[in-house]
């Protein structure tokens, strides 16, 4: 890909699909204006997240140049000079907030808050054990809340808790991937300073806790859904398979791909995602 596109990391935009959760669960999936507002909010979060990646790469470019993989990033490699990269990042951030305000001033505020947390994460929070993963989880929750506000819906407590547990699950499994690479003799040692505070036994314990919490929370939600009651239980098999498949890839196959790559490239994860969407649509719109 061209250097500019690589710097924006469009492969990571899959995480912003959480914006559409409010649209789906509110029953507004068949309403044109709501779809438009959710889509604009999605674009806004893609822009603000890309601005965050640009800022992070600008700040870490010297460190990245000593990394065997990150040195190929557009900014670290010199393919995208710092000055235009900074200008592009600022323009993306401003454009993202403006798009959010067009939908709803509160959405614009949530987009701006996302940007502030992303900057804080790049500067400080990513070096603080446990806080780093909790910060990532907060960004997932912001996406869901903003998507609900965009379609004038209320994000349920169960939806937010499920999102938080899922985000913690993805965060701690990602740290485990990185910790495994750190323990192996390679050039990757020292690539993320916070990893010196994470041991594999501790990460395994945290993963076990958030996995159980995510499953239990989701199952409770499915048997008492605010809109369709226990009909959402039909979506549970896809969620269980997706979680178990992800654990299989991390532990058994020792998959080192990024979270976005696993979610968008692995056939099993794609199947779980499609099955979940189809069963949720049937439960919420067809058999309601």
Secondary structure, 3 states (H helix, E strand, C coil): CCHHHHHHCHHHHHHHHHHHHHHHHCCCCCCHHHHHHHHHHHHHHHHHHHHHHHHHHHHCHHHHCCCCCHHHCCCCCCCCCHHHHHHHHHHHHHHHHHHHHHHCHHHHHHHHHHHHHHHHHHHCHHHCCCHHHHHHHHHHHHHHHHHHHHCCCCCCHHHHHHHHHHHHHHHHHHHHHHHHHHHCCCCCCCCCHHHHHCCHHHHHHHHHHHHHHHHHHHHHHHHCECCCEHHHHHHHHHHHHHHHHHHHHHHHCCCCCCHHHHHHHCHHHHHHHHHHHHHHHHHHHHCC
